[in-house]
Structure formats: C-alpha cells, structure tokens
Amino acid sequence: MGKSKGSRIIITLECKCRNLQNIEQTKRKNGISRYTTSKNKRNTPNRIEIKKFCSYCNCHRLFKEIK
C-alpha cells in the first residue's frame, strides 16, 4: 500500500499581472496564467509567493497562492 502524503496539500498559484496596464503591448494570449504545486501545511501555514514565468505577459512575475 502507498503512503499517504500527510500534511501536504495541492495549491494553485495565480499571476497578478492582469491589473497592470503596460502589458497590453507584450500580451501573448488571453486568460490568466496558473500553476499547481504542493506545499507542507505545517511548515508554511501562510500563503506562499513564488516568482515564475507568466505566459500571459511573457515574463517572470510574482505568483500568489489562491484559495
């Protein structure tokens, strides 16, 4: 039998570049860029922020955990 993952949960990271006005020139496609990953609830109880590549604005941006 496989082990349970314990306190690890799957989270969704979303780019907050949609509110910026200057990305209309470099826009690649419509929509919101999202990533899924997992985190340990015991080690990081707060929402995490990771810098990743956003395909919407075609550059590296800060991704924040959504509910």
CORBEL-V545991 format. One record per run of one state. SS is the DSSP state (a for helix, b for strand, c for the rest). FROM is the first residue (numbers start at 1). TO is the last residue. Records with the same first field share a line. If there is no record, write none. Layout:
SS: FROM-TO / FROM-TO
This chain:
c: 1-7 / 16-16 / 20-21 / 25-33 / 41-48 / 55-58 / 67-67
b: 8-15 / 34-40 / 49-54 / 59-66
a: 17-19 / 22-24
